[in-house]
Amino acid sequence: MSLGRILLVDDEPDMRLSTAQALDLAGFDVEEAPDAQAALDRVSFGFAGILVTDIRMPGMDGLSLMCRIREIDADIPVILVTGHGDIQLAVRAMREGAYDFVEKPFDAGQLAEIAARAMGYRRVVLENRVLRAAAGQADDLETRLVGRSNAMIDLRRRLRTIGPTDADVLIVGETGVGKEVVARALHDLSPRAGRPFIAIDCAALPAALIESELFGHEAGAFPGALRARYGKFEHARGGTILLDEIGSMPWDVQGKLLRVVQDRMIFPLGANEGRALDVRFMATSRQPLEEEVSAGRFRADLLYRLNVVTLHVPPLTARREDIQLLFIKLVQEAAARHRRPPVAVSPQLLAAISERPWPGNVRELRNAADRHALGIALQPAEDRGPVAQRLAQRVAAFERDVIVAALAAHGGRLKPVYESLGLSRKSLYEKMQKHLIDKTHYVESGEDGEG
């Protein structure tokens, strides 16, 4: 019986092979990846295993890989393999959320022992998620896309409907709202969940090699092409391709992409025959692509092929009632990631947090949560927006924010709220009615909100 699944990442074939053999002999099911991107393609939320990765690798290094893995699922243990000169780097990584590290040359038994502990931790995390779901608490989708606003409830409903289908999806939203999180959730809800999820940053592809990167090439297709090479599209066979910021893709490549999306066939450079491609396409954009079509920068026919379904991910300004709960969750995650004790979030801080504009959306809010978890005071918001409200309106808004913040901080339990605010129960009820505050939005699962 296997002790669990390990994804082993190392760019040195000999080192990767010897480590994989040692872990296999110890009883683990080992899957090898030659680089960080190959590892990311195999990891999704709920990944039933752990990651062991070298720190020093070309391209994306082990620390960057760890950060990307934690964005997918913060509870996947990552064990770092480091050289003697990288000890300080590994110690810093431990503070940033690495499960543990081993120094080269390491004893195979030591690595197996650490891996076994990490695997035990991962099993407990996954079992607790199942138990919470069975008890009617937040499911994985609610954990990944936090929010009780109507906008987020509707988004999760649409994801549960669209996810299990094979429909291509266009995801639109401002920078930092979590478009890739939505795409990965769709992939994980689909029958393709066990297959690769290939995210392609269209803005970062080298212009001279973009076709080769996407479609691959045959040997001799161009000077320097000494051997045939699969493109990113073929690496995704059976899975999902995410075209991130597709609006930045060059016009001529858009035409070739249209053919692929339409026919599900690719033609590597230098190939005489096409190859069938079984994938699901998703694409993201910061602005509506209809505007890019009108400006002549994006092909209308490609837009019509991609947006079988269009999902709009709301910015924080459209769901301000979610900001406080989301901040509390992000602070808790940050404290766990940095191995800090639980960090309190005062009602006053939550009220201040809810007033800020957050142009960077969830990404910016997460950075603020990290700073708070590390004990770094948050700076006053530089942009408070127009202040044309009448004094009475501003006072009422402040009162509402303080009550909402207290409800969020105390999980919707009314007694500690009115005691902390120096109010009677009757006064609190009256103010909640006045400001149209629904306590059920803040009650934690299993609580009645009265305690």
N, C-alpha and C positions, 0 to 999 in steps of 0.2 A: 504493500500500500504506500502510495506517494505521500511524502511529508508536506507537499504543497508545490505550488508553481513559482519558479524564479525566472524573471526576465533578466538575462545577463548581457550587459552592454560593454563592449571593449573593441577598439579599432585594431588591436594587435591579434591576428588570427591564432598564433601559437599560445599566447596567454589566455585568450578566450577559450580555446579548446581544452587546455589543461585545467582551468578553473571549472569549466562545465563538467568535465569528467569527474573531478573531485566532488562536486556537488551532487552529481548523478549517483556516485558510489555511496554518498551519505543518505540517499533516499529521496532526493528532490526531483521534480520534473522540471528540467532546465530547457528554456527557449533562448536561443542566441540572437543577438542583434549586433551588426558591425558598426553602427553609429547611432547617434541620438535620434535622428529623424525616423529611422527604422523602428526604434523603441516606441516613439510617440504614436506611430501608426498602429501599434498593437495594444495600446493602453486606453481604456475607457473608464468612465465612472463605474465603480463596482468591480473593477479588475480583481479577480480572485487570486492574488499573489503579491509578490514583493519585487523590488528592483534592486539589482546589484550593478553598479556602474563605475567605470574608471573615471577619475577626475579629468586627467589630461587626454583630450581627444581633439582631432582637427575639426573645424567647423564649430558646432555647438558642443561645449564642454559638459562635464558631468554636473557642475553646479547649475548651469543654465537648464540642463535637462531636468534636474530635480525641481527647479522652480516651475517649469512647464507641467511636470507631472502633478505638482501640488495644485495647480490651477484646474486640472482635470478632476482630481480627487485628493483632497488634502490629507486623507488618512491612509494613503499607500506608503508603506515604509520604504525608504530609500537608503541603501547601504553603499557608502562610497569606498572605492579602492584608491589609495593614495601612495605616492612615492614619498621618500624620506623628507624631501624639501617642501612638501605640501602639507605638513602637519598643521601649521597655523591656519591654512586654508580650510582643512577638514574641521578643525575646531570651530572656525567661524560658521561653517556649514551646519554643524551640530546646533549652534545657536539659532540658525535660520530654518531648522526643521528636519535635518537629516536624522535618520533613526540611529545610525552608528557608522563607524568607519574602521577599515583595517589597513595597515601599512605594509607595502611590499618590501621584501618578500614575506608573505603571510603563511601561517600554518593553516592547512585546509580544514582541520578540525575546529580551529578558532572561528573561521568564516561560517562553517556549518552550524556551529553553536549560536552565533549571532543571528543567522538566517532563521533558525528554528524559533528563536524568541520573537523575531519580527513576524514570522508566519503566524504564531500564536496570537499576537496582537491583531493582525489583519483578520483572522477568523472571528475574533470577538467583535470587531467593528462591524463586519458583515452580518453576524448573527444578531447584533443589537438593532441593526437597520431592519432586518426582517421582523423582529419582535415589535419594534415601534410601528411598522406598517400594519402588523396584525392587530395591534391595539388601537388602531384608528388614528395614530399620530401621523405627522408629515411623512409622505413617501419620498423616494429618491428625487423625483422631479421638484417637489416643494423644497427639498433641501438644497438643490442646485439653483433653483430660480425662486428666491425668497420673496415673499410679498403677499399681502392680503388685500391689496387694492384691486378694484374691478379689472384694471388693465392687466395685471399679472394673473389673476384668476382666469381671465379669458385667454391669455397666451398659453397657460398650461393646459387648458381644455383643448385648444387647437393642436397643441403638440401631441397630446394623447390620441387625438383623432388622426392626425396626419402621419405621425411617426411610423406606425405599422404598415403604411402604404409604400409604394415605390415612386410616388410623385416627386418630380424635381421641385426644389423650393428656392425662392429668392428671399433672403433675410435682410431687411432694411432697418437701420438704426444709427444713432449718433455714435461717435467714438466712445468706447469704454462701457457701452450698455450691456455687453455680453453676447454679441452675435455668434461668436464661435462656441460659447457654452450652449446656446440654443441649437446650433448645428450638431454638436456632439450628442445632445440629448435626443434629437431626432434619430440620429444613427443608432444610439443605444436602445431606442424603442422599436427599432425595425428588425426584420428577420436577418438583416445584414450585420447585426451587432458583433458577431464573432469574426467578421472579416475586417480588412484594413480600413481605417479612416485616414485619408490623405488630405492634409490641409496645404494648399498652395497659395502663397502670398504673391498675387499677381503683380504688385507694385515692386517686389524685390527680385523678380526674375531678370537675369541678364539679357538685355535686348538682343545681343548677337547669338545667344544660345537658347532662346525661349522655346523654339519649336523642338529642338533636340531634348530639352529638359522635360517638355510635356509629352511629346509623342515618341521619343526615342529615335535611334538611327541604326542603320546597317553599317557594317564595316565598309570603309571607303566612301561613305556618303559625302564626306568633305575632308579637306586636308587635316590630318591629325586623328581622324576616326579610325583607329587601328582595329577595333573590334566592335561588334554589335552591342548596343546598350538599350535596355528597357527604359522607357520614359516613366514619369510619375503616374500617368494614366494607367499604364499596364500594371504597375505595382498595386493599384487599387482594385484589381479584378475581384468581382464578387462583393465589393464593399462600397464605400462612399467617397466621392471627391468633393472637397470644399474649395471653391474658387474665391479666396478672400480678396475683397476690394476689386471685383471684376471690372469696375469702371475704368481702372488704370491699364487694362490690357490693350496692347497696340491694335489698331484697326485691322491690319492684315491678318493678325493671329485670330481676331474675332471671327473672321470668315471661316478659317479652318476649324475653330471650335464649334461653330454652328453646325458644320457637317458632322462632327463627332457626336454632338448632342442629338442631332436629328436621326442619324443612321446607326449610332452606337457602333461605329467602326473607326479605327485609327489607321493612319498610314505613316509609319516611321519614315524619317528622311532616308531616301535611297531605296525604299521598298517598292516593289511592283504590285504587290497585292496587299489589301487591307486585312486587318485582324479584328475579329468581333470583340466587343468590349461590353461586359456585363457590370455596369456600375450605376449608382444613383448620383445625380449631380445636385449640389447645393451651391449657392453663391451669396456673397454678402456685398452690401454697398452702404456707404455713409449717407448718400443722398438718393432720392428717387431716380432710378435710371431713365425715367421718362424725360427728365430734364436734360440728361446727357444725350438722349436721342434727339431732342429738339435742338441742341447745340451742335449736332453733327459729330459727336465724339463716340457714340455707341450705336451699334447696329440695331435697328428696330426688330428685324427678324430674329436676332439672337435673344433679345429681351423677351419676345413672345414665346420662344422655346423654353426659356429658363423659368419664367414666372408662372408655371402651372399653378403654384400656390405662392402667395406672397405673405410673409409674416413681418409685422412691424413690431420691433422690440422697443418698448417705451423708455424714454429717458427718465431720470429721477425727478425732473420738474413735472412730469405727468403723473407721478405716483409718490408725492411727498409723504403720504401717510405710511409708506413703507420704509422711509429713510431710517427712522429710529430703531425699528426691529432689525433691519439689515445691518446697521452699525453695531448693535449689540452682538449679533451673530459673528460678524467679521472680527470684532475684538476678541471674542472667545476663541475663534480659530487661530488668530494671530498669537494669542497667549500660549495655546497648545503648541503651535509651530515653533515658537521661540523658547519653548520649555520654561515658561514663566507661570507663576501661580495665577489663578483666576483674577481678572482685573475688573474692578467695579466701574460702572459708568453712571455718573450722577444724573439726576433729572435735569439739572441746570445745563450740563454738557449736552445732553440729548436735545434739549430745547434749542441750544445754540446751533447744534449740528443741523437741525431741521430747517434753520433759516438760511443756510448757505446755498448758493446757486449750483455748486457742483457741476461745472461745465465738463469735467472729465468723467462724470457719471460714476458707475460702480467701481471702475478702476481707481479713480481719485479717492472715493470713499474708503476703499480697501487700504490705500496707502495711509490715510488718516488713522484708520483703525490700527494698523501696524505701529504707527508712531505712538498712539495712546497705550498700546499693550507694552511697548518698550519704555514707557514712562516719560516720553518726550511731549511736552506741552504743545497742544495744537495752537497754531497761529490764528489771530483774528482774521475773519474773512475780509479780503481786500475789496471785494465787490459785493456790496449789499443791495445793489439795484436802486431804483427810485424810491424816495421816501415821501411820497405825496399823500400818504394816508393821513386821515385825521387822527388826532391823539386817541380818541375813544376807540377807533378801529384798531390802532396799534396795541392799545392796552388789552383789548379783547382777544386779539390774536396771540399776544404773549401769554395771557391766562390760559387759553386753550392749549398752547404748546406745552406749558408747564404741566398741565393735568395729563395730557397725552403722554408726555415723557415719563411721568411718575407711573402711569398705568403700564407702560412698556417695561420700565425698570423693575416693577413688582409683579410682572406676569399677569396683570389684570386683577390682582387681589385688591379689593377696595379698602380693607381696614388699614394696611400699611400706607396706602395712598393718602387717605384723609388724615391719618395721624402725622405723617411726614409733612403734610402741607398745612397742618394746624387748622383743619376744618372739621366741622361736624359731619356725620354721615349724611344728614339732610342737605346741608350746604353743598356737599360734593355732588349729590344726585341732581340738585337744582342746576348747578353749573354744567354738569354733563348734558342735561337736557337743553340748556341754553345754547351750548356750543355744538349740539348734535353729535356727541361723542358716544359711540357704541362700544361698551366695555367688552363685548364678545370678540372684538378684533384683537384683544390683547391678552385674553385668558389662555394660559398654557393648557395643553392637553391633560385631562384628568383633574383639572381644578374647576371649581364652580364660580370663581370670581368674587366670592364673598368673604373669604378668609383674610 
